[in-house]
Amino acid sequence: MSGSHLSRRDFMKAATGAVGGVITAALGIPVIGFLIAPALREDKAGAPIAVGKLEDIPVGKFHPFSFTITKVNGWERTASNYGGFILRNSEAPDDILILSSRCTHLSCTVNWNESANAFLCPCHDAKFGPEGQVLDGPPPEPLGHFEYSVDDQGVLTIVPVELKSEA
Amino acid sequence: MWQKLYTWLDERLGLGDMYANLLDRPEPKGNWWNTLGSASLFLFILQGATGIFLTVYYTPSPDHAYDSITYIMNDVAFGWLIRGIHHWGASLMVLVVFIHMVRVFVTASYKYPRELTWLIGVGLLLLTLGMGFTGYLLPWHQMAYWATTVGTQIAGSVPFLGEFILKALRGGPDLSALTLQRFFSAHIWMLPALLAGLIGVHLYLIIRHGESHFPDEED
């Protein structure tokens, strides 16, 4: 004991600092988790969605379709609309191209323009070709393609991959 | 390196002077009862911090208030902890402020030249109770709704002015979305701003006059 030179005053200072540090950490570390919790939640890929019967979809032209997905965000249900274009190249049930209408630049909705023979985005003049490839403008990548399947009754079903890329 | 940085800051901010004048003040002989003012200040800061974090998720709308609190409690990491601290800290703060006041009264610390410190302290007690009253409504469950119905009804029993006070508190004749919104506004902006300001004056007066010693035979 006689070897210790810690004064009462210094001990009190150190103890106050230590207790303050423990309280700050005990609150501060959980708070980080509290603030970033929604960012760590896994986003689901989404269940397959039937978009129509093959016999109702014309061959050789872009057929628009849309679907709504309701997600629970916190204490509220949020319904979001998604859409795209179906192009049947021929009568064969596996000769189909399904493009997302969501512009890969900043998520505006593109429209098919017959005279331009391209998908045009109204927001920043993006231009995509008939296969979704970028022709002009700021988009970093082509339009998204939907995976699809056709069952015995001719019902076309897609997997809404767009959900994955959504925050 | 740290020494240099400290010297640079100290020359400009006067950290050493601040420490000597704010924290290293001479104190009369005291005991644990003398720490309750600091405990109240600590609880105020704790309530402020946890309250700010709760507003990240809480929604002051009749449609979503209760759901957002359920979300905080069940789905947000450590939401139960942050809200738990805020919930229990509120009761504890009223208790600690009140015992602090009793101590000041019993040791006659409110006398010259500290009357103003006492009066401001009374204001701080009322504001603390106001924080409790407005915060109680925010979960918007049955207990909150009816407690506020009764509380505003009591305020409405004032002669002549009663009906006006009741309508001013509720934002209309009924407990509604307007009530929830104005209680929220009072709870997170108006009352805390007043509290923080008055706490500043309270602390200034304590540092200016120093702490009172216990009364002895000569007093």
Contacts between the chains, C-beta under 8 A, distances in Angstrom:
chain1	res1	chain2	res2	distance
A	27	B	46	7.8
A	27	B	49	6.9
A	27	B	50	7.7
A	27	B	85	7.5
A	30	B	77	7.4
A	30	B	78	3.6
A	30	B	81	5.3
A	30	B	82	7.0
A	31	B	53	5.9
A	31	B	78	7.2
A	31	B	82	7.0
A	33	B	77	3.8
A	33	B	78	5.1
A	34	B	53	6.0
A	34	B	56	7.5
A	34	B	76	5.9
A	34	B	77	5.8
A	34	B	78	4.7
A	34	B	79	6.2
A	34	B	81	7.9
A	34	B	82	5.6
A	35	B	53	7.2
A	35	B	56	6.4
A	36	B	77	8.0
A	37	B	75	7.6
A	37	B	76	4.7
A	37	B	77	4.2
A	37	B	79	7.7
A	38	B	76	7.7
A	40	B	77	7.8
A	74	B	57	7.1
A	74	B	68	7.1
A	74	B	71	5.3
A	74	B	75	7.6
A	75	B	59	7.2
A	75	B	64	5.5
A	75	B	67	3.6
A	75	B	68	4.8
A	75	B	70	7.0
A	75	B	71	4.6
A	76	B	64	6.9
A	76	B	67	7.6
